[in-house]
Amino acid sequence: MKLRCIGAVNLNRSHRNCPITYLRMTQSSHRQPAATDALAPNQTEDDALKLAYAIAAAADERKAGNITILQVGDVSYLADYFVVATGFSAVQVRAITRSIEATLETDHNRRPLRVEGQGEGSWIVMDYGEVIAHIFMPEARDYYDLEAFWGHANQILYQPSGQHFSPAQ
């Protein structure tokens, strides 16, 4: 079975030095087969967006900063959405990760397909198939700058404490 790296976030930077070399089997799809696959495409997209909102809310419960949802489904096959959040210490990054895992398992009966980076704690990637969560320390978030790399994707800024989500201006 072949593996390929899907974690290189900037073509000008080497992914070999990245704290996380995120691998996914080439033969697996980014979407889990589900009963919703037979539904209209908008229903599946709505489910993915709801999952992204749930991830953002779980990160917010642990005081994550600068929570952004990137709609990458139109520009990439990796996922429909990325949720990007900042934790201000390695302990907080891990706490955000645990909050996301617990919330999604309890409320949505979902477990991540893969989690990478828990040992380092500066960047943790959680793959839920149609949504991938990136929890960064500030330095790692600035360095990898996923929002700039995926600048052509629609950005949805998360409004903390249960306020509404809105497209970025």
Z-matrix of the N, CA and C atoms (Angstrom, degrees):
N
C 1 1.433
C 2 1.529 1 108.08
N 3 1.305 2 117.37 1 133.05
C 4 1.456 3 121.71 2 -177.71
C 5 1.518 4 110.92 3 -88.96
N 6 1.330 5 115.30 4 145.58
C 7 1.452 6 121.87 5 174.92
C 8 1.513 7 108.15 6 -116.92
N 9 1.329 8 115.58 7 149.80
C 10 1.451 9 118.63 8 174.44
C 11 1.515 10 108.50 9 -141.39
N 12 1.300 11 116.01 10 150.59
C 13 1.451 12 120.91 11 -178.95
C 14 1.523 13 108.89 12 -81.43
N 15 1.332 14 116.15 13 130.91
C 16 1.461 15 119.87 14 173.54
C 17 1.521 16 109.33 15 -121.72
N 18 1.316 17 116.91 16 16.66
C 19 1.450 18 120.14 17 -176.11
C 20 1.513 19 114.27 18 -102.78
N 21 1.314 20 119.25 19 -5.95
C 22 1.454 21 120.00 20 178.43
C 23 1.519 22 108.06 21 -69.58
N 24 1.316 23 116.53 22 115.51
C 25 1.453 24 119.56 23 -172.73
C 26 1.513 25 113.21 24 -101.39
N 27 1.314 26 118.56 25 -5.71
C 28 1.442 27 120.40 26 176.75
C 29 1.512 28 107.89 27 -146.64
N 30 1.302 29 115.86 28 122.37
C 31 1.453 30 119.81 29 -176.14
C 32 1.524 31 112.14 30 -65.32
N 33 1.326 32 118.22 31 -19.05
C 34 1.458 33 121.40 32 179.14
C 35 1.527 34 112.39 33 -86.57
N 36 1.313 35 117.09 34 -7.01
C 37 1.464 36 121.33 35 -179.68
C 38 1.515 37 109.30 36 -116.46
N 39 1.306 38 115.89 37 141.80
C 40 1.463 39 120.42 38 -179.56
C 41 1.518 40 110.46 39 -76.39
N 42 1.334 41 116.53 40 130.61
C 43 1.457 42 119.34 41 178.20
C 44 1.520 43 111.37 42 -81.66
N 45 1.332 44 118.11 43 -9.08
C 46 1.462 45 119.64 44 178.47
C 47 1.522 46 111.08 45 -65.72
N 48 1.326 47 118.12 46 -30.08
C 49 1.459 48 121.73 47 -179.90
C 50 1.520 49 112.49 48 -91.53
N 51 1.295 50 116.68 49 -0.52
C 52 1.456 51 122.35 50 179.80
C 53 1.522 52 108.89 51 -65.21
N 54 1.341 53 118.03 52 139.14
C 55 1.467 54 118.73 53 178.65
C 56 1.514 55 112.61 54 -63.38
N 57 1.311 56 116.45 55 -18.36
C 58 1.456 57 120.46 56 179.94
C 59 1.518 58 108.65 57 -132.45
N 60 1.301 59 116.73 58 118.49
C 61 1.453 60 120.09 59 168.58
C 62 1.509 61 104.85 60 -99.90
N 63 1.312 62 115.68 61 103.79
C 64 1.454 63 122.61 62 -171.58
C 65 1.513 64 108.66 63 -90.56
N 66 1.321 65 116.24 64 115.52
C 67 1.452 66 121.49 65 -175.98
C 68 1.511 67 110.88 66 -112.98
N 69 1.297 68 114.66 67 145.73
C 70 1.461 69 120.37 68 174.74
C 71 1.532 70 106.69 69 -137.38
N 72 1.296 71 116.62 70 143.32
C 73 1.452 72 120.80 71 178.33
C 74 1.529 73 109.46 72 -62.63
N 75 1.334 74 117.08 73 134.73
C 76 1.461 75 119.94 74 -178.26
C 77 1.512 76 111.71 75 -68.81
N 78 1.317 77 117.28 76 -22.16
C 79 1.454 78 119.49 77 -177.16
C 80 1.522 79 112.92 78 -86.76
N 81 1.335 80 117.85 79 -6.08
C 82 1.454 81 119.13 80 -179.60
C 83 1.514 82 110.58 81 -97.92
N 84 1.301 83 115.60 82 147.61
C 85 1.454 84 121.73 83 177.49
C 86 1.514 85 108.83 84 -85.31
N 87 1.346 86 117.38 85 157.31
C 88 1.458 87 119.39 86 177.59
C 89 1.514 88 111.15 87 -76.76
N 90 1.310 89 118.87 88 -11.35
C 91 1.456 90 121.97 89 -179.87
C 92 1.519 91 109.32 90 -107.67
N 93 1.319 92 115.35 91 140.03
C 94 1.452 93 119.98 92 174.38
C 95 1.521 94 108.10 93 -82.75
N 96 1.332 95 118.72 94 137.11
C 97 1.454 96 118.92 95 175.99
C 98 1.523 97 108.96 96 -63.83
N 99 1.308 98 114.82 97 135.39
C 100 1.465 99 119.43 98 -178.70
C 101 1.510 100 108.89 99 -150.52
N 102 1.321 101 114.54 100 166.29
C 103 1.455 102 119.71 101 179.18
C 104 1.519 103 111.16 102 -62.88
N 105 1.338 104 117.58 103 -24.58
C 106 1.459 105 120.49 104 -179.03
C 107 1.521 106 112.34 105 -72.68
N 108 1.347 107 118.27 106 -12.36
C 109 1.459 108 120.18 107 179.44
C 110 1.522 109 111.70 108 -61.78
N 111 1.322 110 117.60 109 -25.94
C 112 1.454 111 120.78 110 179.54
C 113 1.523 112 111.67 111 -81.54
N 114 1.331 113 117.18 112 -10.28
C 115 1.452 114 120.86 113 179.87
C 116 1.520 115 110.59 114 -79.75
N 117 1.297 116 115.78 115 172.71
C 118 1.463 117 121.33 116 178.20
C 119 1.524 118 109.83 117 -60.88
N 120 1.340 119 118.42 118 150.60
C 121 1.465 120 121.21 119 -179.43
C 122 1.528 121 113.05 120 -56.27
N 123 1.330 122 117.61 121 -35.20
C 124 1.463 123 119.92 122 179.86
C 125 1.519 124 111.34 123 -63.88
N 126 1.336 125 118.19 124 -35.21
C 127 1.458 126 121.45 125 179.08
C 128 1.531 127 110.16 126 -64.95
N 129 1.325 128 117.30 127 -43.44
C 130 1.460 129 121.23 128 178.54
C 131 1.522 130 110.04 129 -64.16
N 132 1.330 131 117.00 130 -42.81
C 133 1.464 132 121.13 131 178.75
C 134 1.523 133 110.50 132 -64.01
N 135 1.334 134 117.15 133 -40.65
C 136 1.462 135 120.77 134 177.23
C 137 1.523 136 110.68 135 -61.89
N 138 1.327 137 117.75 136 -40.52
C 139 1.465 138 121.24 137 178.16
C 140 1.524 139 110.59 138 -63.45
N 141 1.322 140 117.00 139 -41.00
C 142 1.461 141 120.57 140 178.75
C 143 1.527 142 110.67 141 -65.98
N 144 1.314 143 117.12 142 -40.50
C 145 1.467 144 120.51 143 178.40
C 146 1.527 145 110.52 144 -66.18
N 147 1.325 146 118.38 145 -39.12
C 148 1.460 147 121.55 146 176.26
C 149 1.528 148 110.37 147 -62.32
N 150 1.322 149 116.39 148 -39.34
C 151 1.457 150 120.36 149 177.39
C 152 1.532 151 110.39 150 -64.60
N 153 1.332 152 116.82 151 -41.87
C 154 1.469 153 120.78 152 177.48
C 155 1.527 154 110.47 153 -62.14
N 156 1.342 155 117.85 154 -42.56
C 157 1.462 156 121.31 155 176.79
C 158 1.526 157 110.76 156 -61.42
N 159 1.327 158 117.32 157 -41.31
C 160 1.468 159 121.26 158 -179.96
C 161 1.533 160 110.43 159 -63.78
N 162 1.313 161 117.15 160 -39.94
C 163 1.470 162 121.40 161 177.45
C 164 1.526 163 109.63 162 -64.22
N 165 1.335 164 116.58 163 -44.78
C 166 1.466 165 120.83 164 179.57
C 167 1.529 166 110.66 165 -61.99
N 168 1.333 167 117.51 166 -42.91
C 169 1.468 168 120.95 167 179.74
C 170 1.528 169 111.51 168 -65.19
N 171 1.330 170 116.90 169 -39.55
C 172 1.465 171 120.50 170 178.39
C 173 1.527 172 110.63 171 -65.84
N 174 1.327 173 116.92 172 -38.14
C 175 1.472 174 120.46 173 176.60
C 176 1.525 175 109.83 174 -66.11
N 177 1.323 176 116.83 175 -39.88
C 178 1.461 177 121.41 176 179.48
C 179 1.533 178 111.45 177 -63.95
N 180 1.324 179 117.41 178 -32.99
C 181 1.470 180 120.84 179 177.80
C 182 1.525 181 111.61 180 -59.52
N 183 1.311 182 116.69 181 -28.09
C 184 1.465 183 121.47 182 178.63
C 185 1.523 184 111.49 183 -103.38
N 186 1.338 185 116.03 184 23.18
C 187 1.468 186 123.68 185 173.27
C 188 1.527 187 113.73 186 62.84
N 189 1.326 188 117.40 187 35.25
C 190 1.465 189 120.77 188 174.23
C 191 1.524 190 108.55 189 -63.65
N 192 1.307 191 116.58 190 148.22
C 193 1.456 192 121.35 191 179.99
C 194 1.511 193 112.01 192 -104.75
N 195 1.315 194 116.14 193 157.24
C 196 1.469 195 123.92 194 172.35
C 197 1.530 196 112.12 195 47.66
N 198 1.307 197 116.83 196 55.58
C 199 1.472 198 121.71 197 -178.05
C 200 1.523 199 108.45 198 -78.57
N 201 1.326 200 116.07 199 123.51
C 202 1.461 201 122.15 200 -178.84
C 203 1.525 202 109.13 201 -131.08
N 204 1.320 203 115.28 202 140.61
C 205 1.464 204 121.44 203 174.90
C 206 1.523 205 107.09 204 -110.37
N 207 1.331 206 116.46 205 124.95
C 208 1.466 207 121.97 206 177.91
C 209 1.519 208 108.85 207 -106.05
N 210 1.309 209 116.61 208 125.37
C 211 1.466 210 121.59 209 177.87
C 212 1.526 211 107.45 210 -88.58
N 213 1.337 212 116.30 211 92.34
C 214 1.459 213 121.41 212 -173.66
C 215 1.522 214 113.36 213 -99.19
N 216 1.319 215 117.64 214 -2.40
C 217 1.467 216 121.40 215 -176.36
C 218 1.508 217 114.22 216 -59.83
N 219 1.336 218 117.87 217 -30.64
C 220 1.461 219 121.02 218 -179.68
C 221 1.526 220 113.09 219 -80.25
N 222 1.335 221 116.77 220 -16.49
C 223 1.461 222 120.13 221 -175.57
C 224 1.528 223 113.21 222 -119.74
N 225 1.343 224 117.58 223 -1.41
C 226 1.453 225 120.58 224 -177.94
C 227 1.524 226 110.22 225 -153.74
N 228 1.299 227 116.33 226 153.22
C 229 1.455 228 121.60 227 176.13
C 230 1.529 229 111.54 228 -93.99
N 231 1.330 230 118.43 229 -2.84
C 232 1.460 231 121.64 230 -175.70
C 233 1.517 232 112.83 231 -65.03
N 234 1.318 233 116.43 232 -42.14
C 235 1.464 234 122.15 233 -177.09
C 236 1.516 235 107.99 234 -165.63
N 237 1.328 236 116.21 235 171.17
C 238 1.458 237 120.54 236 173.65
C 239 1.523 238 110.91 237 -85.02
N 240 1.344 239 116.06 238 -36.51
C 241 1.461 240 121.28 239 -178.21
C 242 1.513 241 110.71 240 -139.95
N 243 1.333 242 115.89 241 148.18
C 244 1.455 243 123.75 242 165.70
C 245 1.525 244 105.99 243 -111.81
N 246 1.313 245 116.28 244 139.12
C 247 1.462 246 120.97 245 169.61
C 248 1.521 247 105.51 246 -112.38
N 249 1.329 248 116.64 247 123.27
C 250 1.463 249 122.47 248 -177.06
C 251 1.525 250 107.66 249 -116.79
N 252 1.341 251 116.31 250 128.87
C 253 1.461 252 121.04 251 -178.49
C 254 1.525 253 109.30 252 -142.20
N 255 1.322 254 115.51 253 158.07
C 256 1.460 255 122.00 254 -179.92
C 257 1.516 256 110.23 255 -115.58
N 258 1.341 257 114.83 256 133.11
C 259 1.462 258 122.66 257 168.91
C 260 1.513 259 106.72 258 -112.22
N 261 1.318 260 117.24 259 145.13
C 262 1.462 261 119.94 260 -170.81
C 263 1.524 262 113.71 261 -98.85
N 264 1.330 263 116.74 262 6.33
C 265 1.465 264 122.26 263 171.64
C 266 1.529 265 106.57 264 -155.07
N 267 1.326 266 115.95 265 161.64
C 268 1.469 267 119.42 266 178.32
C 269 1.528 268 110.55 267 -61.86
N 270 1.322 269 117.03 268 -35.38
C 271 1.464 270 121.11 269 178.35
C 272 1.530 271 109.73 270 -64.93
N 273 1.333 272 117.23 271 -43.35
C 274 1.454 273 120.07 272 179.62
C 275 1.529 274 111.15 273 -66.65
N 276 1.326 275 117.97 274 -39.39
C 277 1.471 276 120.91 275 178.05
C 278 1.527 277 109.63 276 -59.09
N 279 1.324 278 117.44 277 -44.69
C 280 1.464 279 120.31 278 178.51
C 281 1.527 280 111.81 279 -67.14
N 282 1.338 281 117.26 280 -36.81
C 283 1.470 282 120.82 281 177.98
C 284 1.532 283 110.68 282 -65.14
N 285 1.312 284 117.23 283 -39.78
C 286 1.469 285 121.37 284 176.68
C 287 1.523 286 109.57 285 -61.90
N 288 1.314 287 116.15 286 -43.63
C 289 1.467 288 121.19 287 179.20
C 290 1.525 289 111.05 288 -60.68
N 291 1.335 290 116.64 289 -46.62
C 292 1.463 291 120.28 290 179.06
C 293 1.526 292 111.34 291 -63.01
N 294 1.326 293 116.92 292 -38.55
C 295 1.465 294 120.86 293 178.73
C 296 1.530 295 110.89 294 -63.21
N 297 1.315 296 116.69 295 -43.52
C 298 1.469 297 120.88 296 178.47
C 299 1.525 298 109.90 297 -62.60
N 300 1.337 299 116.43 298 -48.18
C 301 1.465 300 119.72 299 -179.67
C 302 1.517 301 111.87 300 -59.07
N 303 1.326 302 117.13 301 -47.22
C 304 1.463 303 120.99 302 -177.33
C 305 1.528 304 111.56 303 -65.84
N 306 1.326 305 117.08 304 -43.95
C 307 1.464 306 121.04 305 -178.88
C 308 1.517 307 111.31 306 -63.83
N 309 1.323 308 117.44 307 -46.95
C 310 1.460 309 119.83 308 -177.49
C 311 1.520 310 111.89 309 -69.34
N 312 1.333 311 116.99 310 -34.54
C 313 1.462 312 118.83 311 178.07
C 314 1.529 313 110.63 312 -69.48
N 315 1.322 314 117.06 313 -41.51
C 316 1.465 315 121.37 314 -178.22
C 317 1.524 316 112.50 315 -73.82
N 318 1.325 317 116.73 316 -51.41
C 319 1.466 318 121.10 317 -171.82
C 320 1.527 319 114.26 318 -86.91
N 321 1.339 320 117.47 319 -26.33
C 322 1.468 321 120.58 320 -174.12
C 323 1.527 322 113.41 321 -123.33
N 324 1.335 323 116.42 322 0.81
C 325 1.462 324 121.39 323 -179.24
C 326 1.534 325 111.51 324 53.57
N 327 1.323 326 115.91 325 41.98
C 328 1.468 327 122.06 326 -178.78
C 329 1.515 328 110.03 327 -123.87
N 330 1.306 329 115.41 328 137.12
C 331 1.461 330 122.33 329 172.88
C 332 1.513 331 107.12 330 -118.57
N 333 1.322 332 117.67 331 149.46
C 334 1.468 333 118.70 332 179.32
C 335 1.528 334 110.89 333 -66.53
N 336 1.332 335 115.25 334 144.03
C 337 1.460 336 120.15 335 175.26
C 338 1.521 337 109.88 336 -68.41
N 339 1.330 338 115.46 337 -33.41
C 340 1.454 339 121.32 338 -177.94
C 341 1.528 340 108.83 339 -160.45
N 342 1.336 341 115.87 340 144.23
C 343 1.458 342 122.30 341 174.34
C 344 1.522 343 107.23 342 -129.45
N 345 1.320 344 116.51 343 130.41
C 346 1.469 345 121.46 344 -179.64
C 347 1.517 346 109.98 345 -127.31
N 348 1.339 347 116.25 346 148.46
C 349 1.459 348 122.10 347 171.82
C 350 1.508 349 116.13 348 94.14
N 351 1.321 350 118.80 349 7.34
C 352 1.454 351 120.01 350 -177.55
C 353 1.524 352 112.56 351 -66.10
N 354 1.315 353 117.35 352 -28.36
C 355 1.463 354 120.72 353 179.68
C 356 1.517 355 112.52 354 -66.23
N 357 1.341 356 117.02 355 -43.86
C 358 1.457 357 120.98 356 -178.61
C 359 1.520 358 111.43 357 -79.32
N 360 1.316 359 116.76 358 -43.87
C 361 1.454 360 120.53 359 178.57
C 362 1.509 361 115.53 360 79.69
N 363 1.337 362 118.93 361 2.22
C 364 1.467 363 119.25 362 178.51
C 365 1.529 364 111.77 363 -92.86
N 366 1.335 365 117.02 364 -20.49
C 367 1.463 366 121.47 365 176.97
C 368 1.528 367 107.25 366 -155.07
N 369 1.300 368 116.90 367 114.54
C 370 1.461 369 121.05 368 178.50
C 371 1.520 370 107.97 369 -114.30
N 372 1.326 371 115.89 370 131.55
C 373 1.458 372 122.75 371 179.48
C 374 1.526 373 107.64 372 -112.38
N 375 1.338 374 115.55 373 128.27
C 376 1.463 375 121.85 374 179.08
C 377 1.525 376 107.55 375 -120.65
N 378 1.314 377 116.32 376 117.55
C 379 1.468 378 121.92 377 -176.39
C 380 1.522 379 109.57 378 -99.99
N 381 1.324 380 116.17 379 112.17
C 382 1.464 381 121.97 380 176.19
C 383 1.526 382 111.13 381 -106.63
N 384 1.319 383 117.80 382 21.63
C 385 1.458 384 121.54 383 179.20
C 386 1.508 385 110.63 384 87.03
N 387 1.329 386 116.57 385 -91.23
C 388 1.456 387 120.07 386 -177.55
C 389 1.526 388 112.88 387 -79.54
N 390 1.347 389 117.34 388 -11.10
C 391 1.465 390 122.30 389 176.65
C 392 1.530 391 108.35 390 -133.57
N 393 1.324 392 115.86 391 132.78
C 394 1.460 393 121.60 392 176.07
C 395 1.519 394 107.51 393 -118.90
N 396 1.342 395 116.25 394 125.75
C 397 1.465 396 122.04 395 178.93
C 398 1.522 397 109.18 396 -98.51
N 399 1.332 398 115.53 397 134.81
C 400 1.464 399 123.39 398 176.24
C 401 1.523 400 106.67 399 -119.31
N 402 1.330 401 117.03 400 117.00
C 403 1.452 402 121.15 401 177.57
C 404 1.523 403 106.65 402 -113.67
N 405 1.338 404 115.84 403 118.12
C 406 1.458 405 122.89 404 -172.22
C 407 1.523 406 112.00 405 -116.27
N 408 1.334 407 114.92 406 153.86
C 409 1.457 408 121.80 407 158.91
C 410 1.534 409 105.50 408 -79.11
N 411 1.338 410 119.49 409 156.76
C 412 1.473 411 120.35 410 -175.69
C 413 1.527 412 114.35 411 -56.40
N 414 1.331 413 118.35 412 -41.54
C 415 1.464 414 120.94 413 -177.98
C 416 1.531 415 111.13 414 -64.60
N 417 1.326 416 116.05 415 -43.37
C 418 1.470 417 120.16 416 -179.95
C 419 1.526 418 110.31 417 -67.36
N 420 1.325 419 117.39 418 -38.52
C 421 1.472 420 120.03 419 179.03
C 422 1.524 421 110.62 420 -64.63
N 423 1.328 422 116.42 421 -41.94
C 424 1.467 423 119.59 422 177.86
C 425 1.528 424 110.90 423 -64.93
N 426 1.318 425 117.15 424 -40.66
C 427 1.469 426 120.84 425 -177.21
C 428 1.527 427 111.80 426 -67.04
N 429 1.321 428 117.76 427 -49.29
C 430 1.461 429 120.68 428 -176.35
C 431 1.522 430 113.06 429 -81.83
N 432 1.309 431 118.22 430 -27.60
C 433 1.459 432 125.02 431 171.24
C 434 1.528 433 113.22 432 42.71
N 435 1.325 434 115.44 433 61.14
C 436 1.467 435 120.64 434 -178.55
C 437 1.527 436 112.76 435 -59.33
N 438 1.331 437 116.91 436 -34.98
C 439 1.469 438 119.32 437 179.62
C 440 1.523 439 111.53 438 -61.76
N 441 1.333 440 117.81 439 -37.68
C 442 1.465 441 120.39 440 177.84
C 443 1.528 442 110.84 441 -74.30
N 444 1.338 443 116.42 442 -41.88
C 445 1.461 444 119.47 443 -179.91
C 446 1.527 445 111.16 444 -62.01
N 447 1.331 446 116.64 445 -40.64
C 448 1.463 447 122.26 446 177.68
C 449 1.524 448 109.71 447 -99.37
N 450 1.325 449 117.11 448 35.34
C 451 1.458 450 122.58 449 -176.76
C 452 1.511 451 114.38 450 -59.07
N 453 1.316 452 117.67 451 -24.77
C 454 1.468 453 121.53 452 179.64
C 455 1.529 454 111.74 453 -82.22
N 456 1.335 455 117.32 454 -4.26
C 457 1.472 456 121.18 455 176.75
C 458 1.524 457 109.44 456 -87.90
N 459 1.307 458 116.36 457 149.89
C 460 1.457 459 121.65 458 176.91
C 461 1.525 460 109.31 459 -68.03
N 462 1.340 461 117.36 460 132.22
C 463 1.467 462 122.13 461 178.55
C 464 1.516 463 109.71 462 -104.19
N 465 1.311 464 115.39 463 136.17
C 466 1.460 465 122.28 464 175.89
C 467 1.520 466 106.27 465 -119.77
N 468 1.321 467 116.76 466 116.02
C 469 1.459 468 120.60 467 179.85
C 470 1.517 469 109.47 468 -83.31
N 471 1.314 470 115.99 469 130.75
C 472 1.456 471 121.12 470 178.85
C 473 1.524 472 109.04 471 -84.27
N 474 1.312 473 116.59 472 128.94
C 475 1.463 474 122.05 473 176.64
C 476 1.531 475 107.55 474 -95.43
N 477 1.318 476 118.72 475 115.09
C 478 1.471 477 122.18 476 -175.37
C 479 1.522 478 113.85 477 -60.00
N 480 1.316 479 114.62 478 163.24
C 481 1.459 480 124.39 479 173.28
C 482 1.511 481 113.66 480 61.58
N 483 1.329 482 116.77 481 43.51
C 484 1.443 483 121.33 482 172.21
C 485 1.511 484 116.29 483 76.41
N 486 1.330 485 117.95 484 8.55
C 487 1.453 486 119.18 485 176.41
C 488 1.507 487 109.34 486 -75.24
N 489 1.310 488 118.07 487 175.23
C 490 1.463 489 122.88 488 -176.34
C 491 1.510 490 111.93 489 -75.48
N 492 1.318 491 115.96 490 156.45
C 493 1.457 492 123.64 491 174.28
C 494 1.519 493 107.14 492 -89.12
N 495 1.316 494 117.28 493 147.04
C 496 1.458 495 119.05 494 178.26
C 497 1.523 496 110.07 495 -143.96
N 498 1.338 497 117.22 496 148.14
C 499 1.461 498 119.41 497 177.08
C 500 1.523 499 110.35 498 -63.98
N 501 1.304 500 115.97 499 145.81
C 502 1.472 501 120.68 500 178.14
C 503 1.512 502 109.60 501 -69.61
N 504 1.300 503 115.81 502 146.69
C 505 1.466 504 120.31 503 -179.99
C 506 1.496 505 110.23 504 -84.84
